Amino acid sequence: MRKVLVCVLLASATVVQAAELELAVDRAASTVKAAWDGRPLFVYNYGTDVPKPCIHPLYTPAGRELTLNSPADHVHHRGLMLAFGNVMVTEGGTQVHVDFWGEAGAPEGLGRIVHKSFEGVNAVEGRAWLIARNEWRRRSDDALLLTERREITVFRPDSPRCYLLTWLSELTAAERDLVIGGTPGRDVSYYGLGLRVPRDMDGGQFLDSEGRSGVEQVNGQRARWCAYTSPNEPVRGFAMFDHPDNPRYPTGWFAMNTDFGYLTASLVAHEPYPLAAGQRLRLCYGVLAFDGPADAALLNQQYQRWLQLPATP
């Protein structure tokens, strides 16, 4: 029998459910919690106390965490997040830089990604999704640089080892021409869709779609996907998938496992990306959370499956 959408409205919460897949919006806590058959998958955080909406925790199917949020060494690392730290705009003949990645410094050089509303939180059999509207604003004067339509979709697991979600962001230059720049002083920029792993996953291993392994071999290279696996028990990991419709496909990757573990799908890994006023930048990435070691055959199979998954209605 086909199971249909169930929607429950409470004083401060909304729950949408299709079969065993569920999204629960808690407006008081400013979170959306995803679960499968009662097991947590991820939490989306969008409150005013969060400088950039993010996913934390992200769990494996076995309930093990894959993300670290705002650690003391880098308080601006917030689980799984999309941000750019060098958005450039020309004002009075001078190029001004606004940082949406970092969270410290003079307010005229800092930005904030502001959640404005949910366009929808829905579920059908096989998938559930949220659609958020965000504004990228400068802190000093609230100037609007970018608008964002963000769509996060989670899919019913087809394996006890792993499950997939899609992160789709459509960014539009609001009023002026912009340039999304790379990380100053770095050969490979770490701006983009990034994930900071928990402490027990530091020192992990990388593997990409081209068969490269090891941080030195993966960092800065282009690949359809890249995976990170913990070095210790319980072995677990995640992979990020780049969509063929993204600009600069296959993307460049920033990979790091000394001091701490980090992986970014970086549109601006090697060069800035200009965005004219009113122009839209569409970025679509898949994230695979898995238990056990990385397996190239499994990752390739899941990447191909992700490319065939239906679009959100």
N, C-alpha and C positions, 0 to 999 in steps of 0.2 A: 504494500500500500504506500502511495506517495505521501510523505509527511510535508505539511505546509507550514508557512511562517507563523510563528506565535509571537505576539507583541504584548508585553505587559507594561503598563504605565503606573508608576508609583509616584509618591510626592516628590522625591528627588532622584528617581531612577527610571530608566527605560531598559527593558530587556527584549532583544529580538533573538529568535531562535528558529532554526530550520533543522529538523532531525536532531543530531547530537551536537551541532555547531551553534555556539551562542555568543552574542555580544551584549554586554551589560554596561550601560552608560550611568555613571554615578556623578550627577551634576554637583553635589556637595563636595566631593573629593576631586572633581575635574579629571576623571579617568574613564577610559573605556577598557573593559576587561574581556578578553577573548578566551573561550574555553571549548574543549572538545570532550564530550561525554563526561563532563564534570572536572576534567583535568585542565589546569591553566595552560594557555599558549603564550599570551603576552598581555602587557598593560600599556595602553597609550595614555600619555600624560599631557595635558594641555592647559593647566591652570596658570593664573597670573603670576605665580611664584616660580614658574619655569620659563627661563629666558628664551627657550626654543622648544616647541612641542617635540616629544620624542617617544620612543618605545623603551620601556624598562619596567619590570624585567621582561626579557625574551627567554622563553623556556624551551628545552628539548621536549620530545614526547614523554620522556620519563620524569619530567618536572624539574630538571636541573637547569640552573640559570646560565645564560650565555653572555650577559651584559653586566657592566659596572656603571653606576651612576654617580657623577660628580665627586670623584675621589679627591683627596686633599692635594695630590700632586698636580692634578689638572681638573679643577672644579668645573671647567666648561665641557668636559667629556660627559655626555649624557646618553648612556646606553647606545641605542641605534638612533642616529640623528642625521638629518640633512642640513648642512650649513655651508656657507662660504665666508671666508675670513678676509676677503680683499675685494669688496665691491666698489668700483671706482666710478665717480661721477664728476663732471666738470662744473665748477661753480666760480663765476667771476674770472674765467680764464685760467683757473687753477684746478688741477686734478685732485680730488678729495677721496680718501679711502675710508670705507666703513666696514667694520669687522662684525659679522654675524656669527662667527665661530667662537672667538674669545669672549670673556665676560668681565675683563678688567681693563681699566684705562680711562682716558678722558671721554666724557659722554659724546662729544662731537665726532669721535672716531669709532663709536660703538653702536651696534644695531641690536634690535630685538625682534624676534619673530612672534607676532601677536596672533593668537587664536581669536577669530571673530565669531564664527558660528559653524554649526554642522549643517551641511546641505542635505545629508541623509545618513542614517545608520540602519542597515537593512540586511536581510538574509534570505536566501533561497536554498533549496536543497543542494548541498555541495559546496557552498561558499557563503561568506558573510563579509560585509565591508562597511567602512565609514568614509564619508567624504567631508573634509574640513576646508573652511576658507580661512586663510592666514594673510596677514599683512607684514611685510618686512619694513620696519621703520627705524630711523635714526633716533637714538635716545635724547640727544640734546634739544632737538626742535620738533620731534615727531614727524619729520619729513618721510613721506612714503616713497620707497624706492622700488619695491616689487610687490605684486599681489600673487598669491599662490592658491591654487586648487589642489588639495592633497587627497589622494584616494589610497587607502590601505585595505587590501583584500586578503582574507585568509581562506585557505581551501581545505576541504575535508582530507585528512591524511589517507594516502593509499598504501601506506606501509607503517608497521609499528615503530620503525626506526626514525621516520622523518615526516615533516610536513612543510608546506610552502606558504609563503605570503608574497604579495606584490606591493611594492611601494611606487606609486605613480605621483609625480609632482609636475604641475604645469605652472611655470613661473612667467609672469608678464612684467616687463619694464613699465612702471606706472606712468611716469610723466616725462622722463628724460632718457637720453641715450646712456647706457651703462656698459661697463666692461667688468666681467667677472674674472678676476685675476687669480694667479696661483699664490702659493706660500712664499713670501719674500725670503730670499737666501737659501731656498731649498731647490735641489735639482728635480725632485719629484714633489708636487704639491699634495698635501693630505686633505684638502678641502673636497667636499662632496658628500656622498652617503657613507658614513663611517660608523664603525662599531668598536667600542672598547670592551675588552673581555674582563671577566673576574680575575682576581689575583692568582687563583690556582690554575688558570689557563695561560698565564704569562710564560713566555719561552716556548710557545707552541710551534706547530709545523704548518707550512703553507704548501698548497698544491694548486696549479692552475690548469685550464683546459688544454694548454699546449704541452702538458706533461712536465712542466718545470716544477721543481720543489726546492724549498729552502728560501729564506728571506732575501738573500743576495740575488738569486736567480729570478725571483718573482717581482721584487720591488721595481716599479717604473715600467714594467713590461705591459703590453696589451694582450688581453685574453677575453674570451667570452664569459668565463667565470673564474672565480678564485675562492679557495676554501681554506679555513683555518681550523686546526684540531688541537685539543689540549694535550700537553705532554704527559699528564699523569691520570691515574684513575680518579673518578670515573671518566673514561674517555668520551668526549663529546665534541661537537663542533658546529660550524655553520659555513655556508657558502653564499656568495652573492653572484647573481646572474645579471649580465648586461643584455638589454633587448636590442635586436638588430635595427630597430627604428630610431634608436638614440643617436644623437650627433656624435661623431668621432668613434663609432663602433668599429672594432671592439675597444672598450675603454682602457685607459691606463690605470694601474693599481698602485696605491701606496700600501706597503707592507712593512710591519715592524713587530719584532718579538723580543728585543732587548729592552730592559727597564720595564716595559709592559707590552702587552699584545694589542695591536690595532690594525684594522684593515679598512681601506676606503676605496670605493669606486669613484675615481676622480676624473670628471670631465675636463678639468684644468690641470691634469697631471703634468703636462709639459708646455702648455701655452694658454694664454688668456682666451676668454670667449666673449666677443662683443654682442650686445643685445640692444637693438634700437628701441626707442620709445614706442610702446605699444606692441612690440614683438614678443612672441611667446616661445619659451624654451620648455620642451616636454622631455622629462626624464623618467624612464620606467626601469625598475630593477626588481629582480626576484631575490628573496632570501629563503634559504633552506636551512632549517634547524634539524640537527640529527644527533642521535646517540651512536656510540661506537666510533671506530676509526674512519677516516676519509677513504672512500673507494671511488676510483676514477670512473668505473663502469656505472655505479649508482649515480654519481654526480652528473655524468653525461645523460643518463636516462631521465633524471629529474629535470635537467635543463631542457631537454626536448619536450618533456611533458608540460613544463611551464609555458613553453612557447605555444602549445596547443590549447591551453586552458581558456575557457570562454571569458569574454570581456564582461565587465559589470553592466547589468541592464540599465 
